Amino acid sequence: MIYPMFAMVLLTFLVFFYGIAMRVRSVKTKQVPAEYYKIFRSSQEIPERIIQHKNHVDNLFQIPVLFYAGCIMATVSGELTTSMVICAWAFVFLRIGHTIVHLTYNKVLHRLAFFIPSNVCVLLLWIQLVLR
């Protein structure tokens, strides 16, 4: 389970570093006032991609927290099964797809096609844990 968890950690950091680069560029090009990043409010119109990225980072600390907890529980309990590992990897790949859609063309129905099944993977992981 360490490998799917590490893959999610890598995804999170990639999104994080991408965001830093976007923020620095947005301030340098004067698209966004630096003050905006203090409390994420501005009287000026903020580019959609900046808000999109912030929302995505928030999203990476919601359901994925349950993913990490489930992976850790499966590992330390000694109840780890092949189907749990499959759920974990499926979650990771679906979240990668969700990230790509969200941070590029951001079509909501396409995002949902990744988001809902990824959440089902975490739920299935937890159901397996509880039943074992």
A tleap script that builds the chain and sets N, CA, C and O, in Angstrom:
source leaprc.protein.ff14SB
mol = sequence {
  NMET ILE TYR PRO MET PHE ALA MET VAL LEU
  LEU THR PHE LEU VAL PHE PHE TYR GLY ILE
  ALA MET ARG VAL ARG SER VAL LYS THR LYS
  GLN VAL PRO ALA GLU TYR TYR LYS ILE PHE
  ARG SER SER GLN GLU ILE PRO GLU ARG ILE
  ILE GLN HIE LYS ASN HIE VAL ASP ASN LEU
  PHE GLN ILE PRO VAL LEU PHE TYR ALA GLY
  CYS ILE MET ALA THR VAL SER GLY GLU LEU
  THR THR SER MET VAL ILE CYS ALA TRP ALA
  PHE VAL PHE LEU ARG ILE GLY HIE THR ILE
  VAL HIE LEU THR TYR ASN LYS VAL LEU HIE
  ARG LEU ALA PHE PHE ILE PRO SER ASN VAL
  CYS VAL LEU LEU LEU TRP ILE GLN LEU VAL
  LEU CARG
}
set mol.1.N position { 0.814 -1.205 0.000 }
set mol.1.CA position { 0.000 0.000 0.000 }
set mol.1.C position { 0.854 1.263 0.000 }
set mol.1.O position { 0.360 2.358 -0.271 }
set mol.2.N position { 2.130 1.102 0.305 }
set mol.2.CA position { 2.988 2.277 0.327 }
set mol.2.C position { 3.107 2.902 -1.066 }
set mol.2.O position { 3.223 4.122 -1.192 }
set mol.3.N position { 3.077 2.075 -2.106 }
set mol.3.CA position { 3.237 2.610 -3.461 }
set mol.3.C position { 2.036 3.440 -3.925 }
set mol.3.O position { 2.234 4.529 -4.464 }
set mol.4.N position { 0.807 2.971 -3.739 }
set mol.4.CA position { -0.303 3.859 -4.111 }
set mol.4.C position { -0.353 5.121 -3.243 }
set mol.4.O position { -0.695 6.198 -3.731 }
set mol.5.N position { -0.013 4.989 -1.964 }
set mol.5.CA position { 0.007 6.192 -1.113 }
set mol.5.C position { 1.085 7.164 -1.599 }
set mol.5.O position { 0.854 8.372 -1.661 }
set mol.6.N position { 2.252 6.638 -1.941 }
set mol.6.CA position { 3.329 7.494 -2.433 }
set mol.6.C position { 2.937 8.156 -3.757 }
set mol.6.O position { 3.269 9.317 -3.997 }
set mol.7.N position { 2.231 7.415 -4.609 }
set mol.7.CA position { 1.771 7.999 -5.874 }
set mol.7.C position { 0.833 9.177 -5.607 }
set mol.7.O position { 0.908 10.191 -6.301 }
set mol.8.N position { -0.040 9.058 -4.620 }
set mol.8.CA position { -0.934 10.177 -4.268 }
set mol.8.C position { -0.144 11.339 -3.682 }
set mol.8.O position { -0.455 12.499 -3.953 }
set mol.9.N position { 0.865 11.041 -2.888 }
set mol.9.CA position { 1.722 12.099 -2.337 }
set mol.9.C position { 2.419 12.832 -3.486 }
set mol.9.O position { 2.480 14.062 -3.491 }
set mol.10.N position { 2.940 12.085 -4.450 }
set mol.10.CA position { 3.589 12.710 -5.607 }
set mol.10.C position { 2.605 13.586 -6.388 }
set mol.10.O position { 2.937 14.706 -6.777 }
set mol.11.N position { 1.409 13.075 -6.612 }
set mol.11.CA position { 0.389 13.858 -7.317 }
set mol.11.C position { 0.110 15.155 -6.566 }
set mol.11.O position { 0.037 16.227 -7.168 }
set mol.12.N position { -0.044 15.052 -5.262 }
set mol.12.CA position { -0.325 16.228 -4.439 }
set mol.12.C position { 0.796 17.255 -4.555 }
set mol.12.O position { 0.527 18.447 -4.704 }
set mol.13.N position { 2.043 16.813 -4.489 }
set mol.13.CA position { 3.163 17.741 -4.600 }
set mol.13.C position { 3.294 18.321 -6.008 }
set mol.13.O position { 3.645 19.491 -6.165 }
set mol.14.N position { 3.015 17.514 -7.028 }
set mol.14.CA position { 3.046 18.048 -8.395 }
set mol.14.C position { 2.030 19.170 -8.553 }
set mol.14.O position { 2.336 20.219 -9.121 }
set mol.15.N position { 0.818 18.947 -8.050 }
set mol.15.CA position { -0.222 19.974 -8.114 }
set mol.15.C position { 0.192 21.189 -7.294 }
set mol.15.O position { -0.030 22.328 -7.705 }
set mol.16.N position { 0.786 20.947 -6.149 }
set mol.16.CA position { 1.246 22.029 -5.274 }
set mol.16.C position { 2.302 22.892 -5.971 }
set mol.16.O position { 2.192 24.118 -5.987 }
set mol.17.N position { 3.330 22.246 -6.549 }
set mol.17.CA position { 4.395 23.001 -7.214 }
set mol.17.C position { 3.894 23.707 -8.467 }
set mol.17.O position { 4.326 24.818 -8.775 }
set mol.18.N position { 2.992 23.065 -9.183 }
set mol.18.CA position { 2.360 23.703 -10.340 }
set mol.18.C position { 1.646 24.981 -9.883 }
set mol.18.O position { 1.712 26.012 -10.552 }
set mol.19.N position { 0.976 24.901 -8.757 }
set mol.19.CA position { 0.264 26.054 -8.206 }
set mol.19.C position { 1.189 27.177 -7.803 }
set mol.19.O position { 0.880 28.348 -8.023 }
set mol.20.N position { 2.330 26.833 -7.211 }
set mol.20.CA position { 3.299 27.869 -6.834 }
set mol.20.C position { 3.761 28.608 -8.091 }
set mol.20.O position { 3.816 29.838 -8.114 }
set mol.21.N position { 4.087 27.850 -9.123 }
set mol.21.CA position { 4.536 28.475 -10.371 }
set mol.21.C position { 3.435 29.368 -10.949 }
set mol.21.O position { 3.712 30.474 -11.413 }
set mol.22.N position { 2.202 28.894 -10.923 }
set mol.22.CA position { 1.078 29.690 -11.425 }
set mol.22.C position { 0.910 30.969 -10.623 }
set mol.22.O position { 0.690 32.036 -11.197 }
set mol.23.N position { 1.011 30.877 -9.317 }
set mol.23.CA position { 0.831 32.045 -8.455 }
set mol.23.C position { 1.928 33.080 -8.674 }
set mol.23.O position { 1.657 34.276 -8.779 }
set mol.24.N position { 3.162 32.608 -8.741 }
set mol.24.CA position { 4.270 33.534 -8.972 }
set mol.24.C position { 4.086 34.228 -10.320 }
set mol.24.O position { 4.235 35.445 -10.421 }
set mol.25.N position { 3.765 33.459 -11.341 }
set mol.25.CA position { 3.555 34.022 -12.673 }
set mol.25.C position { 2.395 35.016 -12.682 }
set mol.25.O position { 2.473 36.059 -13.332 }
set mol.26.N position { 1.313 34.690 -11.955 }
set mol.26.CA position { 0.140 35.577 -11.934 }
set mol.26.C position { 0.449 36.912 -11.259 }
set mol.26.O position { -0.108 37.943 -11.636 }
set mol.27.N position { 1.333 36.894 -10.264 }
set mol.27.CA position { 1.718 38.142 -9.589 }
set mol.27.C position { 2.694 38.920 -10.477 }
set mol.27.O position { 2.561 40.134 -10.635 }
set mol.28.N position { 3.673 38.219 -11.056 }
set mol.28.CA position { 4.655 38.889 -11.916 }
set mol.28.C position { 3.992 39.566 -13.115 }
set mol.28.O position { 4.398 40.655 -13.522 }
set mol.29.N position { 2.972 38.917 -13.675 }
set mol.29.CA position { 2.296 39.487 -14.845 }
set mol.29.C position { 1.165 40.425 -14.447 }
set mol.29.O position { 0.444 40.949 -15.295 }
set mol.30.N position { 1.026 40.625 -13.152 }
set mol.30.CA position { 0.025 41.545 -12.595 }
set mol.30.C position { -1.423 41.137 -12.907 }
set mol.30.O position { -2.324 41.975 -12.945 }
set mol.31.N position { -1.620 39.840 -13.129 }
set mol.31.CA position { -2.982 39.325 -13.302 }
set mol.31.C position { -3.695 39.245 -11.960 }
set mol.31.O position { -4.914 39.388 -11.874 }
set mol.32.N position { -2.902 39.014 -10.913 }
set mol.32.CA position { -3.445 38.862 -9.566 }
set mol.32.C position { -2.575 39.682 -8.621 }
set mol.32.O position { -1.348 39.587 -8.669 }
set mol.33.N position { -3.200 40.491 -7.760 }
set mol.33.CA position { -2.393 41.228 -6.779 }
set mol.33.C position { -1.834 40.259 -5.734 }
set mol.33.O position { -2.520 39.327 -5.314 }
set mol.34.N position { -0.608 40.482 -5.326 }
set mol.34.CA position { 0.025 39.601 -4.338 }
set mol.34.C position { -0.818 39.507 -3.073 }
set mol.34.O position { -0.846 38.460 -2.426 }
set mol.35.N position { -1.489 40.562 -2.720 }
set mol.35.CA position { -2.335 40.591 -1.515 }
set mol.35.C position { -3.445 39.541 -1.564 }
set mol.35.O position { -3.916 39.077 -0.526 }
set mol.36.N position { -3.855 39.177 -2.765 }
set mol.36.CA position { -4.910 38.170 -2.907 }
set mol.36.C position { -4.543 36.884 -2.163 }
set mol.36.O position { -5.401 36.253 -1.546 }
set mol.37.N position { -3.279 36.504 -2.223 }
set mol.37.CA position { -2.839 35.230 -1.655 }
set mol.37.C position { -2.772 35.229 -0.132 }
set mol.37.O position { -2.558 34.177 0.471 }
set mol.38.N position { -2.951 36.384 0.498 }
set mol.38.CA position { -3.000 36.432 1.969 }
set mol.38.C position { -4.240 35.707 2.487 }
set mol.38.O position { -4.143 34.830 3.345 }
set mol.39.N position { -5.407 36.082 1.958 }
set mol.39.CA position { -6.661 35.473 2.433 }
set mol.39.C position { -7.551 35.008 1.279 }
set mol.39.O position { -8.717 34.669 1.481 }
set mol.40.N position { -6.995 34.996 0.084 }
set mol.40.CA position { -7.707 34.549 -1.115 }
set mol.40.C position { -8.989 35.339 -1.353 }
set mol.40.O position { -10.048 34.777 -1.634 }
set mol.41.N position { -8.862 36.651 -1.232 }
set mol.41.CA position { -9.957 37.578 -1.551 }
set mol.41.C position { -9.368 38.791 -2.238 }
set mol.41.O position { -8.251 39.220 -1.949 }
set mol.42.N position { -10.151 39.330 -3.156 }
set mol.42.CA position { -9.703 40.518 -3.862 }
set mol.42.C position { -10.904 41.218 -4.477 }
set mol.42.O position { -11.884 40.577 -4.860 }
set mol.43.N position { -10.819 42.527 -4.567 }
set mol.43.CA position { -11.867 43.274 -5.260 }
set mol.43.C position { -11.654 43.157 -6.770 }
set mol.43.O position { -12.549 43.451 -7.563 }
set mol.44.N position { -10.464 42.726 -7.145 }
set mol.44.CA position { -10.131 42.538 -8.559 }
set mol.44.C position { -10.616 41.161 -9.024 }
set mol.44.O position { -10.653 40.216 -8.237 }
set mol.45.N position { -10.979 41.055 -10.280 }
set mol.45.CA position { -11.370 39.767 -10.866 }
set mol.45.C position { -10.150 38.841 -10.894 }
set mol.45.O position { -9.094 39.212 -11.405 }
set mol.46.N position { -10.302 37.646 -10.347 }
set mol.46.CA position { -9.209 36.674 -10.291 }
set mol.46.C position { -9.405 35.678 -11.431 }
set mol.46.O position { -10.522 35.207 -11.647 }
set mol.47.N position { -8.339 35.349 -12.165 }
set mol.47.CA position { -8.478 34.378 -13.262 }
set mol.47.C position { -9.037 33.041 -12.759 }
set mol.47.O position { -8.686 32.554 -11.684 }
set mol.48.N position { -9.905 32.481 -13.570 }
set mol.48.CA position { -10.578 31.226 -13.216 }
set mol.48.C position { -9.588 30.113 -12.908 }
set mol.48.O position { -9.819 29.321 -11.994 }
set mol.49.N position { -8.498 30.037 -13.646 }
set mol.49.CA position { -7.536 28.946 -13.441 }
set mol.49.C position { -6.891 29.001 -12.058 }
set mol.49.O position { -6.516 27.964 -11.511 }
set mol.50.N position { -6.758 30.196 -11.488 }
set mol.50.CA position { -6.188 30.334 -10.141 }
set mol.50.C position { -7.175 29.774 -9.116 }
set mol.50.O position { -6.783 29.043 -8.206 }
set mol.51.N position { -8.423 30.111 -9.263 }
set mol.51.CA position { -9.460 29.607 -8.352 }
set mol.51.C position { -9.627 28.097 -8.526 }
set mol.51.O position { -9.786 27.358 -7.555 }
set mol.52.N position { -9.587 27.660 -9.776 }
set mol.52.CA position { -9.683 26.237 -10.091 }
set mol.52.C position { -8.587 25.461 -9.367 }
set mol.52.O position { -8.851 24.429 -8.749 }
set mol.53.N position { -7.363 25.961 -9.447 }
set mol.53.CA position { -6.243 25.286 -8.803 }
set mol.53.C position { -6.431 25.236 -7.291 }
set mol.53.O position { -6.220 24.194 -6.671 }
set mol.54.N position { -6.825 26.357 -6.699 }
set mol.54.CA position { -7.047 26.393 -5.249 }
set mol.54.C position { -8.097 25.357 -4.846 }
set mol.54.O position { -7.928 24.647 -3.855 }
set mol.55.N position { -9.167 25.277 -5.610 }
set mol.55.CA position { -10.219 24.296 -5.321 }
set mol.55.C position { -9.692 22.871 -5.449 }
set mol.55.O position { -10.077 21.988 -4.683 }
set mol.56.N position { -8.818 22.654 -6.412 }
set mol.56.CA position { -8.276 21.309 -6.599 }
set mol.56.C position { -7.365 20.911 -5.437 }
set mol.56.O position { -7.408 19.773 -4.969 }
set mol.57.N position { -6.554 21.842 -4.984 }
set mol.57.CA position { -5.693 21.552 -3.831 }
set mol.57.C position { -6.567 21.226 -2.617 }
set mol.57.O position { -6.290 20.270 -1.893 }
set mol.58.N position { -7.606 22.005 -2.395 }
set mol.58.CA position { -8.533 21.705 -1.298 }
set mol.58.C position { -9.075 20.290 -1.441 }
set mol.58.O position { -9.170 19.548 -0.463 }
set mol.59.N position { -9.428 19.924 -2.664 }
set mol.59.CA position { -9.994 18.611 -2.935 }
set mol.59.C position { -9.007 17.491 -2.631 }
set mol.59.O position { -9.417 16.400 -2.233 }
set mol.60.N position { -7.715 17.744 -2.811 }
set mol.60.CA position { -6.697 16.726 -2.532 }
set mol.60.C position { -6.518 16.463 -1.037 }
set mol.60.O position { -5.786 15.554 -0.647 }
set mol.61.N position { -7.186 17.259 -0.204 }
set mol.61.CA position { -7.112 17.044 1.241 }
set mol.61.C position { -8.481 16.738 1.825 }
set mol.61.O position { -8.731 16.982 3.005 }
set mol.62.N position { -9.365 16.203 0.995 }
set mol.62.CA position { -10.685 15.791 1.467 }
set mol.62.C position { -10.761 14.267 1.436 }
set mol.62.O position { -10.283 13.624 2.371 }
set mol.63.N position { -11.334 13.673 0.418 }
set mol.63.CA position { -11.449 12.206 0.330 }
set mol.63.C position { -10.083 11.505 0.400 }
set mol.63.O position { -9.993 10.432 0.996 }
set mol.64.N position { -9.020 12.070 -0.187 }
set mol.64.CA position { -7.731 11.378 -0.063 }
set mol.64.C position { -7.283 11.128 1.379 }
set mol.64.O position { -6.521 10.193 1.625 }
set mol.65.N position { -7.731 11.927 2.319 }
set mol.65.CA position { -7.401 11.668 3.725 }
set mol.65.C position { -7.976 10.313 4.140 }
set mol.65.O position { -7.319 9.549 4.849 }
set mol.66.N position { -9.194 10.017 3.702 }
set mol.66.CA position { -9.796 8.712 3.998 }
set mol.66.C position { -9.044 7.590 3.285 }
set mol.66.O position { -8.922 6.483 3.810 }
set mol.67.N position { -8.545 7.881 2.096 }
set mol.67.CA position { -7.726 6.921 1.348 }
set mol.67.C position { -6.461 6.574 2.137 }
set mol.67.O position { -6.146 5.400 2.331 }
set mol.68.N position { -5.742 7.598 2.586 }
set mol.68.CA position { -4.510 7.354 3.348 }
set mol.68.C position { -4.803 6.569 4.625 }
set mol.68.O position { -4.090 5.621 4.954 }
set mol.69.N position { -5.840 6.964 5.332 }
set mol.69.CA position { -6.195 6.269 6.578 }
set mol.69.C position { -6.546 4.806 6.305 }
set mol.69.O position { -6.130 3.912 7.042 }
set mol.70.N position { -7.312 4.571 5.247 }
set mol.70.CA position { -7.679 3.198 4.899 }
set mol.70.C position { -6.472 2.358 4.517 }
set mol.70.O position { -6.361 1.200 4.922 }
set mol.71.N position { -5.567 2.939 3.740 }
set mol.71.CA position { -4.351 2.212 3.350 }
set mol.71.C position { -3.503 1.869 4.567 }
set mol.71.O position { -2.991 0.756 4.685 }
set mol.72.N position { -3.364 2.818 5.454 }
set mol.72.CA position { -2.577 2.575 6.669 }
set mol.72.C position { -3.240 1.495 7.524 }
set mol.72.O position { -2.574 0.588 8.023 }
set mol.73.N position { -4.556 1.605 7.685 }
set mol.73.CA position { -5.283 0.592 8.480 }
set mol.73.C position { -5.129 -0.798 7.870 }
set mol.73.O position { -4.905 -1.772 8.588 }
set mol.74.N position { -5.248 -0.891 6.551 }
set mol.74.CA position { -5.118 -2.191 5.891 }
set mol.74.C position { -3.724 -2.766 6.104 }
set mol.74.O position { -3.561 -3.972 6.291 }
set mol.75.N position { -2.734 -1.903 6.075 }
set mol.75.CA position { -1.351 -2.352 6.224 }
set mol.75.C position { -1.045 -2.790 7.649 }
set mol.75.O position { -0.520 -3.883 7.857 }
set mol.76.N position { -1.364 -1.957 8.628 }
set mol.76.CA position { -0.993 -2.276 10.012 }
set mol.76.C position { -1.875 -3.347 10.641 }
set mol.76.O position { -1.465 -4.007 11.596 }
set mol.77.N position { -3.081 -3.522 10.114 }
set mol.77.CA position { -3.979 -4.537 10.685 }
set mol.77.C position { -3.605 -5.940 10.247 }
set mol.77.O position { -4.046 -6.921 10.846 }
set mol.78.N position { -2.797 -6.037 9.211 }
set mol.78.CA position { -2.449 -7.360 8.695 }
set mol.78.C position { -3.572 -7.967 7.877 }
set mol.78.O position { -3.520 -9.152 7.547 }
set mol.79.N position { -4.577 -7.189 7.546 }
set mol.79.CA position { -5.750 -7.670 6.806 }
set mol.79.C position { -5.713 -7.275 5.333 }
set mol.79.O position { -6.742 -7.324 4.659 }
set mol.80.N position { -4.567 -6.892 4.832 }
set mol.80.CA position { -4.423 -6.418 3.462 }
set mol.80.C position { -4.733 -7.532 2.465 }
set mol.80.O position { -4.216 -8.643 2.578 }
set mol.81.N position { -5.578 -7.221 1.495 }
set mol.81.CA position { -5.937 -8.189 0.456 }
set mol.81.C position { -5.606 -7.603 -0.918 }
set mol.81.O position { -5.386 -6.401 -1.065 }
set mol.82.N position { -5.577 -8.475 -1.902 }
set mol.82.CA position { -5.336 -8.037 -3.280 }
set mol.82.C position { -6.409 -7.050 -3.724 }
set mol.82.O position { -6.099 -6.070 -4.401 }
set mol.83.N position { -7.646 -7.288 -3.359 }
set mol.83.CA position { -8.720 -6.380 -3.781 }
set mol.83.C position { -8.577 -4.994 -3.137 }
set mol.83.O position { -8.983 -3.992 -3.727 }
set mol.84.N position { -8.010 -4.936 -1.951 }
set mol.84.CA position { -7.746 -3.631 -1.322 }
set mol.84.C position { -6.671 -2.872 -2.100 }
set mol.84.O position { -6.773 -1.664 -2.313 }
set mol.85.N position { -5.655 -3.597 -2.514 }
set mol.85.CA position { -4.575 -2.972 -3.294 }
set mol.85.C position { -5.128 -2.493 -4.643 }
set mol.85.O position { -4.774 -1.412 -5.112 }
set mol.86.N position { -5.985 -3.290 -5.253 }
set mol.86.CA position { -6.606 -2.891 -6.518 }
set mol.86.C position { -7.439 -1.626 -6.322 }
set mol.86.O position { -7.386 -0.715 -7.148 }
set mol.87.N position { -8.206 -1.566 -5.233 }
set mol.87.CA position { -8.994 -0.360 -4.928 }
set mol.87.C position { -8.088 0.855 -4.755 }
set mol.87.O position { -8.399 1.950 -5.223 }
set mol.88.N position { -6.961 0.643 -4.075 }
set mol.88.CA position { -6.030 1.751 -3.831 }
set mol.88.C position { -5.452 2.268 -5.146 }
set mol.88.O position { -5.431 3.476 -5.380 }
set mol.89.N position { -4.985 1.362 -6.004 }
set mol.89.CA position { -4.415 1.803 -7.279 }
set mol.89.C position { -5.484 2.413 -8.186 }
set mol.89.O position { -5.226 3.394 -8.884 }
set mol.90.N position { -6.665 1.839 -8.174 }
set mol.90.CA position { -7.753 2.409 -8.981 }
set mol.90.C position { -8.044 3.833 -8.530 }
set mol.90.O position { -8.250 4.721 -9.357 }
set mol.91.N position { -8.062 4.052 -7.216 }
set mol.91.CA position { -8.273 5.396 -6.682 }
set mol.91.C position { -7.217 6.355 -7.218 }
set mol.91.O position { -7.540 7.452 -7.676 }
set mol.92.N position { -5.955 5.939 -7.159 }
set mol.92.CA position { -4.851 6.795 -7.611 }
set mol.92.C position { -5.014 7.149 -9.085 }
set mol.92.O position { -4.933 8.324 -9.443 }
set mol.93.N position { -5.239 6.172 -9.937 }
set mol.93.CA position { -5.351 6.435 -11.372 }
set mol.93.C position { -6.568 7.301 -11.691 }
set mol.93.O position { -6.506 8.174 -12.557 }
set mol.94.N position { -7.665 7.057 -10.991 }
set mol.94.CA position { -8.855 7.884 -11.197 }
set mol.94.C position { -8.607 9.319 -10.742 }
set mol.94.O position { -9.074 10.262 -11.381 }
set mol.95.N position { -7.876 9.487 -9.645 }
set mol.95.CA position { -7.578 10.847 -9.172 }
set mol.95.C position { -6.598 11.564 -10.093 }
set mol.95.O position { -6.661 12.786 -10.234 }
set mol.96.N position { -5.708 10.827 -10.710 }
set mol.96.CA position { -4.831 11.438 -11.717 }
set mol.96.C position { -5.683 11.949 -12.881 }
set mol.96.O position { -5.490 13.068 -13.356 }
set mol.97.N position { -6.615 11.130 -13.330 }
set mol.97.CA position { -7.525 11.566 -14.394 }
set mol.97.C position { -8.332 12.777 -13.977 }
set mol.97.O position { -8.503 13.715 -14.756 }
set mol.98.N position { -8.827 12.763 -12.754 }
set mol.98.CA position { -9.597 13.890 -12.219 }
set mol.98.C position { -8.747 15.159 -12.218 }
set mol.98.O position { -9.226 16.230 -12.590 }
set mol.99.N position { -7.506 15.040 -11.808 }
set mol.99.CA position { -6.594 16.188 -11.775 }
set mol.99.C position { -6.365 16.743 -13.173 }
set mol.99.O position { -6.424 17.955 -13.383 }
set mol.100.N position { -6.107 15.867 -14.120 }
set mol.100.CA position { -5.855 16.309 -15.492 }
set mol.100.C position { -7.059 17.083 -16.029 }
set mol.100.O position { -6.909 18.160 -16.606 }
set mol.101.N position { -8.247 16.527 -15.834 }
set mol.101.CA position { -9.451 17.211 -16.327 }
set mol.101.C position { -9.651 18.531 -15.591 }
set mol.101.O position { -9.888 19.565 -16.216 }
set mol.102.N position { -9.557 18.496 -14.275 }
set mol.102.CA position { -9.842 19.690 -13.473 }
set mol.102.C position { -8.889 20.836 -13.784 }
set mol.102.O position { -9.310 21.991 -13.847 }
set mol.103.N position { -7.614 20.528 -13.977 }
set mol.103.CA position { -6.635 21.590 -14.172 }
set mol.103.C position { -6.388 21.943 -15.644 }
set mol.103.O position { -5.551 22.791 -15.951 }
set mol.104.N position { -7.120 21.288 -16.548 }
set mol.104.CA position { -6.990 21.659 -17.963 }
set mol.104.C position { -8.315 22.232 -18.460 }
set mol.104.O position { -8.611 23.405 -18.229 }
set mol.105.N position { -9.099 21.424 -19.129 }
set mol.105.CA position { -10.325 21.954 -19.751 }
set mol.105.C position { -11.526 21.982 -18.809 }
set mol.105.O position { -12.509 22.664 -19.102 }
set mol.106.N position { -11.479 21.277 -17.711 }
set mol.106.CA position { -12.434 21.368 -16.601 }
set mol.106.C position { -13.900 21.174 -16.982 }
set mol.106.O position { -14.752 21.968 -16.584 }
set mol.107.N position { -14.192 20.154 -17.729 }
set mol.107.CA position { -15.577 19.803 -18.050 }
set mol.107.C position { -16.130 19.005 -16.860 }
set mol.107.O position { -15.611 17.941 -16.522 }
set mol.108.N position { -17.175 19.525 -16.241 }
set mol.108.CA position { -17.677 18.962 -14.984 }
set mol.108.C position { -18.101 17.502 -15.130 }
set mol.108.O position { -17.777 16.688 -14.266 }
set mol.109.N position { -18.801 17.157 -16.178 }
set mol.109.CA position { -19.232 15.765 -16.345 }
set mol.109.C position { -18.041 14.827 -16.524 }
set mol.109.O position { -18.082 13.684 -16.069 }
set mol.110.N position { -16.994 15.292 -17.175 }
set mol.110.CA position { -15.790 14.472 -17.323 }
set mol.110.C position { -15.090 14.306 -15.975 }
set mol.110.O position { -14.588 13.227 -15.658 }
set mol.111.N position { -15.061 15.383 -15.185 }
set mol.111.CA position { -14.481 15.291 -13.838 }
set mol.111.C position { -15.249 14.283 -12.995 }
set mol.111.O position { -14.660 13.456 -12.299 }
set mol.112.N position { -16.568 14.365 -13.069 }
set mol.112.CA position { -17.400 13.432 -12.293 }
set mol.112.C position { -17.145 11.982 -12.674 }
set mol.112.O position { -17.221 11.089 -11.830 }
set mol.113.N position { -16.841 11.749 -13.948 }
set mol.113.CA position { -16.567 10.385 -14.413 }
set mol.113.C position { -15.329 9.801 -13.734 }
set mol.113.O position { -15.175 8.581 -13.676 }
set mol.114.N position { -14.459 10.649 -13.227 }
set mol.114.CA position { -13.294 10.196 -12.464 }
set mol.114.C position { -13.544 10.296 -10.957 }
set mol.114.O position { -13.139 9.424 -10.190 }
set mol.115.N position { -14.214 11.368 -10.551 }
set mol.115.CA position { -14.393 11.672 -9.140 }
set mol.115.C position { -15.277 10.645 -8.424 }
set mol.115.O position { -14.897 10.130 -7.372 }
set mol.116.N position { -16.429 10.351 -8.975 }
set mol.116.CA position { -17.351 9.422 -8.305 }
set mol.116.C position { -16.749 8.020 -8.183 }
set mol.116.O position { -16.745 7.462 -7.085 }
set mol.117.N position { -16.236 7.425 -9.281 }
set mol.117.CA position { -15.636 6.089 -9.109 }
set mol.117.C position { -14.442 6.081 -8.146 }
set mol.117.O position { -14.223 5.099 -7.437 }
set mol.118.N position { -13.673 7.173 -8.121 }
set mol.118.CA position { -12.544 7.201 -7.186 }
set mol.118.C position { -13.035 7.147 -5.743 }
set mol.118.O position { -12.440 6.471 -4.904 }
set mol.119.N position { -14.110 7.852 -5.462 }
set mol.119.CA position { -14.671 7.829 -4.111 }
set mol.119.C position { -15.258 6.465 -3.775 }
set mol.119.O position { -15.186 6.016 -2.631 }
set mol.120.N position { -15.835 5.813 -4.766 }
set mol.120.CA position { -16.362 4.455 -4.560 }
set mol.120.C position { -15.216 3.511 -4.208 }
set mol.120.O position { -15.388 2.616 -3.380 }
set mol.121.N position { -14.053 3.697 -4.823 }
set mol.121.CA position { -12.883 2.860 -4.500 }
set mol.121.C position { -12.510 2.980 -3.024 }
set mol.121.O position { -12.217 1.979 -2.370 }
set mol.122.N position { -12.520 4.191 -2.507 }
set mol.122.CA position { -12.187 4.398 -1.093 }
set mol.122.C position { -13.254 3.765 -0.206 }
set mol.122.O position { -12.942 3.135 0.805 }
set mol.123.N position { -14.503 3.938 -0.591 }
set mol.123.CA position { -15.592 3.319 0.183 }
set mol.123.C position { -15.444 1.802 0.188 }
set mol.123.O position { -15.596 1.170 1.234 }
set mol.124.N position { -15.151 1.214 -0.963 }
set mol.124.CA position { -14.969 -0.247 -1.038 }
set mol.124.C position { -13.778 -0.708 -0.206 }
set mol.124.O position { -13.828 -1.759 0.433 }
set mol.125.N position { -12.728 0.068 -0.219 }
set mol.125.CA position { -11.566 -0.250 0.620 }
set mol.125.C position { -11.981 -0.307 2.086 }
set mol.125.O position { -11.643 -1.253 2.798 }
set mol.126.N position { -12.713 0.704 2.531 }
set mol.126.CA position { -13.144 0.765 3.928 }
set mol.126.C position { -14.154 -0.336 4.262 }
set mol.126.O position { -14.110 -0.889 5.361 }
set mol.127.N position { -15.053 -0.662 3.349 }
set mol.127.CA position { -16.017 -1.743 3.590 }
set mol.127.C position { -15.260 -3.064 3.784 }
set mol.127.O position { -15.580 -3.848 4.678 }
set mol.128.N position { -14.268 -3.295 2.947 }
set mol.128.CA position { -13.463 -4.518 3.091 }
set mol.128.C position { -12.759 -4.546 4.444 }
set mol.128.O position { -12.697 -5.588 5.095 }
set mol.129.N position { -12.231 -3.405 4.862 }
set mol.129.CA position { -11.562 -3.344 6.156 }
set mol.129.C position { -12.507 -3.702 7.294 }
set mol.129.O position { -12.168 -4.492 8.175 }
set mol.130.N position { -13.686 -3.113 7.262 }
set mol.130.CA position { -14.656 -3.340 8.336 }
set mol.130.C position { -15.131 -4.800 8.345 }
set mol.130.O position { -15.308 -5.389 9.411 }
set mol.131.N position { -15.336 -5.374 7.165 }
set mol.131.CA position { -15.827 -6.751 7.089 }
set mol.131.C position { -14.776 -7.786 7.477 }
set mol.131.O position { -15.122 -8.911 7.838 }
set mol.132.N position { -13.510 -7.424 7.409 }
set mol.132.CA position { -12.441 -8.374 7.770 }
set mol.132.C position { -12.207 -8.315 9.249 }
set mol.132.O position { -11.351 -9.031 9.768 }
savepdb mol mol.pdb
quit
